[in-house]
């Protein structure tokens, strides 16, 4: 099966993430998407992160009704900080029947040369890159890279966290089940 791996902190997951995943599936690039919740991205500050298990729970709530999507906690079980190349190698070894690809935003792709073993990723996996405003993507000479013209919302998890802190509405930005859990548990209030 062709599985697209959508890595992220998902702090929190929002409709922008889900629209991109749905678009990739609808275009037939993958048969299923696994949201790989990263406990700690080595290129990001972890102080603002909600607990990894809470983020994992929110992602599960967001995708539970779409059988084309699943959630993976594989990076919770691997050494930290988590590196995409190591996770890809682990998954490819554990599930040799699947063909894995990577889903990235243009902003993340701009930093790929800072990633551990990034050449291994680019040489061994298809990478689907969705545009992000302000980030130009050059795929010259690499047939493993596909730039997607996915519909984009100018949403960011940072913006959503700030709205929650300010006690403003995040309705229509997040799935209702995710909003309910955030409100019930008081996430992102401080």
N, C-alpha and C positions, 0 to 999 in steps of 0.2 A: 504494500500500500504506500502511496505517496503521502508523506506527512510533512507539513510545514511546521517548523518550530518557531514560535513567536515568543522570544525571550523578553523579560522585562521585570521591573520592580513592581509594576501595577500598584502604585501607591497613591490613589486607588485605581482599579480598572475603570474605564469609562467608555462611553459610546464611540468615541474615536477609535479605540482599539478594536471594538467589536465590528464596526463598519469596515475597517480594513480587513479583518479576518474573513468576514462574510464576502467581501468583494473578491478576495483571493480564491476562496472556495468556489464562488459563482463563475469565475473565469476559468476554472478547471486546472489551475496551476497545481493544486494539491487536492487530495481526497478528504483529508482531515487536518485540522490544526490543533496542535498541542500548545497551550499557553504554559510556558516554562517560567514559573515564578522564581526569580533570583533572590536568594536570601541577602546577598550583598554583592553589588556590582563594584569591582575594584576601582573603577573610574568615577564612582559617585560617592558623595558623602552619605554615610549611613545614619547620621544623627536624626534626620527627618523621617526615617522610615518607620512605618507602623510595623509591629512585630510580624515576622515572616508567616507564622501560622494564621494570623488574622488576615493578612493579605491573600494567602492561599484560599482561605474560606470565602473571601469576597469574590475571588475569581470563579470559584466553584459555583457560587450563587448566580453569578452573571451568565454562565454558559450552560447551566444544568438542563435547560430545555432544548438545547440545540445539539443533536446527536453527532453533528459534523465537527464539534469542538470538544476538547477534553483539557484537563488540567494536569500538569506534571509537577511533582515535588522532587524530581531527580536531583536537583542541585542541593537539596537539603541533606542528602546522603553522601555527597562528594566533599572532598577537602575544600576548605575556604581560604581565601575568597574563591568564588566560582569563576572559572574561565570557560568560555564558550567552546573552545577547541577541545578541552578535556571532556566536557559534557557531550559534545557531538561524537567523539570517539567512543565514549562509554555507551551511548545509546545505539550506535551502529554495531557495536560488539554484542550488546544485549539483545537487540532486535534485528538480526541480519535480514529478516524477511521484508523489512521496510526500507524505503528510500527516503532519507531525510533531506530537507532543505531548510534554509534559514530565512527568516522574515525580519527585515530591518527597516527602520526609518532612515531617511537621508541624513539626518543629524548623527545617528549612530554610525552609519557607513563612513561619514567624514573622518571618524576616529579609528577606523578599523586597523590602520597601521600601528596603532598603539596597543592592539590586542595581542595577547600571548598566542604565538603560533598562527598568526592571521593568514600566512601563505598556505598553511595546511587547509584552513577553512576554504579559502578561495580556489584551491586546486582540487578539492574533493567533494564540495557540496554546491548545489545550485543556491544562489542567493537572490531573493526577491526583495527589491528595495522600493519602498513607497516614498513618494516625494514629501518633503516637509518644506514649508515656506522658508526661503532664505538659504537653502542648501542645494548647491548644484552637484549633480552626480555625473561622473565621467566613467563610463564602462568600456571605453575604447580598448579593444584587443582582448576582452575577457568574455567568452561565451557562456560562462557560468553565472553571469550577472544579468538580471532582468529588472529593468525599471518599470514599475507599475504606475499606471495613471489611475490610482485609486481615489475615490471621493474622500476629501479631507475636511475635517472640521477643525477649526483653530481652537482645540481644547488641549489643556495640559493638566496633568495631575497636580502640579504646583498651584495653578489657578483654582482648581477645585478645592484643594486643601485650604487655600486662603479664604475662599467663599465660606467654607464650613466654619473656620475659625471666627469669621465675622458674623456668623449666624445668619447667613444669606441663603437663599434657595439654590439647590443644585438639581432640582427637578429638571428632567429632560436631558441632563448631562450624564447621568448614571442610570443603570437599570434600577427599577423600583426596589427590587429585593436587596440590592447593594445599599441604596439610600436607607432603607428600613434598618438594615444591620448597623450601618454607621451611626444612625440616630439612636438606636437602642443601646449600642455599646459606648457611645460617646467618643468615637474615634475622631481624631484630628481637631478636637476642640481646643487643645492647649497649644 
